[in-house]
Amino acid sequence: MLGPLSDTADVLTTAMQGSADDTRKQGAEVWFSNPKADFEGKAVCGDPERIHGIVKTLTNSDKPLKDWKILNPILSKYGLSAQSFHPKIEGARLYANALERTMAGMGL
């Protein structure tokens, strides 16, 4: 990932790991799987990319004015698909790889 996208991913990763740690301290069995290594060189600008970049082709369920309103009001007027910046099928597999490693490490 490059620049601001990578920085955003790092902030989200830290927040999700922190949330899992806090929840575990309260007695819940919870873990966080960090997929960052799986996506090295395969993010939005990767080769091959496993995360969608900007997607302008809408699906029947896309509602750009609603989907982007809170996340980014500026982008909402461009009619972008909610698929933008979300994993492709191959990217979902990379997330699954991270989850499977975490589960294997727990003996599950």
C-alpha positions in Angstrom: 0.0 0.0 0.0 1.1 3.5 -0.6 1.1 6.6 1.6 -2.3 7.5 3.1 -3.9 4.2 2.3 -1.1 2.3 4.1 -1.2 4.8 7.0 -5.0 4.3 7.3 -4.5 0.5 7.3 -1.9 0.8 10.0 -4.2 2.9 12.2 -7.1 0.5 11.7 -4.9 -2.5 12.5 -3.7 -0.9 15.7 -7.2 0.0 16.7 -8.6 -3.5 16.0 -5.7 -5.2 17.8 -6.2 -2.8 20.8 -9.9 -3.6 20.9 -9.2 -7.3 20.9 -6.6 -6.9 23.6 -9.1 -4.9 25.8 -11.8 -7.4 25.3 -9.5 -10.3 26.2 -8.6 -8.5 29.4 -12.3 -8.5 30.3 -12.3 -12.3 30.0 -13.6 -12.9 26.5 -11.8 -15.3 24.2 -11.0 -13.1 21.2 -8.1 -12.8 18.8 -7.1 -10.5 16.0 -5.6 -11.8 12.8 -3.3 -9.2 11.1 -3.4 -9.7 7.3 -0.8 -7.0 6.5 1.9 -9.4 5.4 -0.5 -11.3 3.2 -1.3 -8.1 1.2 2.4 -7.0 0.7 2.6 -6.0 -2.9 -1.0 -7.0 -3.5 -3.0 -4.0 -2.3 -4.8 -1.4 -4.4 -1.7 -0.5 -6.4 -0.1 -4.0 -6.2 0.7 -6.5 -8.9 -1.5 -8.4 -8.8 -3.9 -6.2 -6.9 -6.2 -8.0 -4.5 -8.0 -4.9 -3.3 -10.3 -2.9 -5.6 -9.2 0.6 -6.4 -11.9 3.1 -7.4 -14.9 1.2 -8.9 -17.3 3.2 -10.9 -19.4 0.3 -12.3 -22.4 0.0 -9.9 -24.2 -3.1 -8.8 -27.9 -3.3 -8.1 -27.2 -2.9 -4.3 -24.9 0.1 -4.7 -26.3 3.4 -3.3 -23.4 5.8 -3.6 -25.1 8.8 -2.0 -25.9 6.7 1.0 -22.9 4.4 1.0 -20.3 7.2 0.9 -22.3 9.9 2.8 -20.7 9.3 6.2 -17.4 7.8 5.1 -16.5 10.5 2.7 -19.2 13.1 1.6 -16.9 14.4 -1.1 -16.7 11.0 -2.8 -20.5 10.4 -2.5 -21.2 12.7 -5.4 -19.0 10.7 -7.8 -21.2 7.6 -7.9 -18.6 5.1 -6.7 -19.4 1.5 -6.0 -19.2 0.3 -2.4 -16.7 -2.2 -3.8 -14.1 0.6 -4.0 -11.2 -0.2 -1.6 -12.7 -3.5 -0.6 -11.2 -6.9 -1.3 -11.6 -8.8 -4.5 -12.3 -12.6 -4.3 -8.6 -13.2 -4.2 -8.3 -10.6 -1.4 -10.9 -12.4 0.7 -8.7 -15.5 0.4 -5.7 -13.5 1.8 -7.9 -12.5 4.8 -8.8 -16.1 5.2 -5.1 -17.1 5.2 -4.4 -14.7 8.1 -7.4 -16.1 10.0 -6.3 -19.7 9.4 -2.8 -19.0 10.7 -4.2 -17.4 13.8 -6.5 -20.4 14.4 -3.7 -22.9 13.7 -1.5 -21.1 16.3 -4.3 -21.7 18.8 -4.5 -25.4 18.0 -7.9 -25.1 16.4 
